[in-house]
Amino acid sequence: MKSFLSVFMLLVVFLLLNSCADSQKKYIHRMEGTWNLAHEEIVVIMQNGTADTLSVKENVGMMLLEPTATVGGSNVFLDFSLTLVNSNFRWVALPFKCDDARKRVFVYNFFCNDIFGCDLVCTIEKDTPTEQRWSFIKSLGNGQHRKTTWVLVKG
């Protein structure tokens, strides 16, 4: 009986892990392509919880997600490239993936090339094949945080 239970538990764990990978693969396949960064809102959240809108912009840039060359043979990663209007800086071919539950996306080395504190982690607020809404928060120090919300439209 103990052997049967062990085999059963291993089977359950395998099925759960496999289904998570399938969810990631479906999301990555759906996200592949060109996305217009149609709307960006930046809000500063104060220590007391109040928020001040810093900026609201339309048609901010373009994001390209394509099969990865940086993580060879991966089916849960895409290469992330972002070009912003009126900016000389570009993010090119950074590793991009979602978590197992498809609640977060990760862009590795977005803020810097160090091991710690450089990754962009966005909360997926809206998830459709043609529109995505992501938000991310970055500390500004002194108890203040900057919340950025992006609306991406498949182009």
Secondary structure as GFF3:
##gff-version 3
##sequence-region A 1 155
A	DSSP	alpha_helix	2	31	.	.	.	ID=ss1
A	DSSP	beta_strand	33	45	.	.	.	ID=ss2
A	DSSP	beta_strand	51	67	.	.	.	ID=ss3
A	DSSP	beta_strand	78	84	.	.	.	ID=ss4
A	DSSP	beta_strand	90	98	.	.	.	ID=ss5
A	DSSP	beta_strand	104	107	.	.	.	ID=ss6
A	DSSP	beta_strand	120	127	.	.	.	ID=ss7
A	DSSP	beta_strand	131	141	.	.	.	ID=ss8
A	DSSP	beta_strand	144	154	.	.	.	ID=ss9
###
